[in-house]
Every structure is written in structure tokens, then in C-alpha cells.
């Protein structure tokens, strides 16, 4: 009888463990995983408030360029005159973008890349 009791107890433990594992598996299948939630969340920008204020969004820059192109088209400009108008128009509408690009060109001319270039551009923009 001792063996039968041990076997029965073992069987009950295995059955209850299996039921628990099946229940957990079903709960995980129904709930979205943490990885799926992280992947669907928008990326977090790690910038300071000052950087966010001084850096225009891509949409703002595109809109400014489109307005300047429309202005150049309306005036019928071509060649060098058109290029000069576009440069001055964009510089007037989004000066921080133009300054950042000038700083980036200076840093690249010095041979800087990646983290060194980012650091140089930040310092250059803050000096202005």
C-alpha cells in the first residue's frame, strides 16, 4: 500500500503542476507580451528640453522648403538666383536648422564623426 500511496501522490502533483502550466500558457497567449508592447510604443527621444526647443522637426523643415520652392516658382527663378533665394528663404524661416547644418559641416571638415561630431554640433549650436 505504501507504493500505491506514493504513486498516487506523485500523479496528483504532476497533474496539478501540468494544469498550472497550461493555465499560465493560456494567460500568456491571451495577454500581449512585454516585447510586443515595447515594440509598438513610439521611441523615446533622449534630448533635453533646450535641444527640443532649438531643433525643428522634419515636418517644419519640409514645410519651409516647400513654401520657399513655391515662392521661387512663382517668381520664375532658375539657376543661381533660385538657389540663393531658397537658401535665404529657408534660413529666414528655420534659422536653427541652418545653423545646425553649418556646425555639422564645420565638424565634418575637422574630420569628426559619430559621437565626436554630435558633441561638436551641440557645442557649436549653443555658442550661437
C-alpha positions in Angstrom: 0.0 0.0 0.0 2.9 2.4 0.6 3.9 2.3 -3.0 0.4 3.0 -4.2 0.1 6.0 -2.0 3.4 7.4 -3.2 2.4 6.8 -6.9 -1.0 8.4 -6.3 0.5 11.4 -4.6 3.1 11.8 -7.4 0.4 11.5 -10.0 -1.7 14.2 -8.3 1.3 16.6 -8.0 2.2 16.1 -11.7 -1.4 16.7 -12.8 -1.8 19.9 -10.7 1.6 21.2 -12.0 0.6 20.5 -15.6 -2.8 22.2 -15.0 -1.0 25.3 -13.6 1.5 25.4 -16.5 -1.4 25.1 -19.0 -3.2 27.9 -17.3 -0.1 30.1 -17.4 0.4 29.4 -21.0 -3.1 30.3 -21.9 -2.9 33.5 -19.9 0.3 34.5 -21.7 -1.3 33.7 -25.1 -4.2 36.0 -24.4 -2.2 38.9 -22.9 0.2 40.8 -25.2 3.8 40.2 -24.3 6.1 42.9 -22.9 8.2 42.8 -26.1 5.2 43.4 -28.2 4.2 46.4 -26.1 7.7 47.8 -26.2 7.8 47.4 -30.0 4.5 49.2 -30.6 5.4 52.1 -28.3 7.0 55.1 -30.0 10.7 55.5 -29.5 11.7 57.8 -26.6 13.8 60.7 -27.6 16.6 61.3 -25.2 17.0 65.0 -25.6 17.0 67.9 -23.2 14.2 70.5 -23.2 16.6 73.1 -24.7 17.5 70.7 -27.5 13.9 70.0 -28.3 13.1 73.7 -28.5 16.1 74.6 -30.7 15.7 71.7 -33.1 12.9 72.0 -35.6 11.0 68.9 -36.6 11.4 67.3 -40.0 7.9 68.4 -40.9 8.7 72.0 -40.1 11.8 72.0 -42.3 9.9 70.3 -45.2 7.1 72.8 -44.9 9.5 75.7 -45.0 11.4 74.3 -48.0 8.1 73.7 -49.8 7.0 77.3 -49.2 10.3 78.6 -50.4 10.2 76.4 -53.6 6.7 77.7 -54.3 7.9 81.3 -53.9 10.8 80.6 -56.3 8.5 79.0 -58.8 6.1 82.0 -58.5 8.9 84.3 -59.3 10.1 82.1 -62.2 13.7 81.9 -60.9 16.2 79.4 -62.2 19.9 78.6 -61.6 21.9 80.6 -59.2 19.2 83.1 -58.4 16.8 80.3 -57.4 19.4 78.6 -55.2 20.2 81.9 -53.5 16.6 82.6 -52.9 16.0 79.1 -51.5 19.0 79.4 -49.1 18.0 82.8 -47.8 14.3 81.9 -47.5 14.9 78.6 -45.6 17.4 80.5 -43.4 14.8 83.1 -42.6 12.1 80.5 -41.8 14.2 77.9 -39.9 17.4 79.6 -38.7 18.2 76.9 -36.1 18.2 74.2 -38.8 20.5 76.2 -41.0 22.9 76.9 -38.0 22.9 73.2 -37.1 23.8 72.3 -40.7 26.6 74.9 -40.7 28.0 73.5 -37.5 27.8 69.9 -38.9 29.7 70.9 -42.0 32.4 72.5 -39.8 32.7 69.4 -37.7 33.0 67.1 -40.8 35.6 69.4 -42.2 37.6 68.8 -39.0 37.3 65.1 -39.5 34.9 64.4 -36.7 32.4 61.5 -36.8 29.7 60.0 -34.7 29.8 60.9 -31.0 32.6 63.5 -31.5 30.6 65.2 -34.3 27.4 65.2 -32.2 29.3 66.8 -29.3 30.8 69.4 -31.6 27.5 70.3 -33.2 25.8 70.7 -29.7 28.6 73.0 -28.5 28.6 74.9 -31.8 24.9 75.5 -31.7 24.9 76.5 -28.1 27.7 79.1 -28.8 25.5 80.8 -31.3 
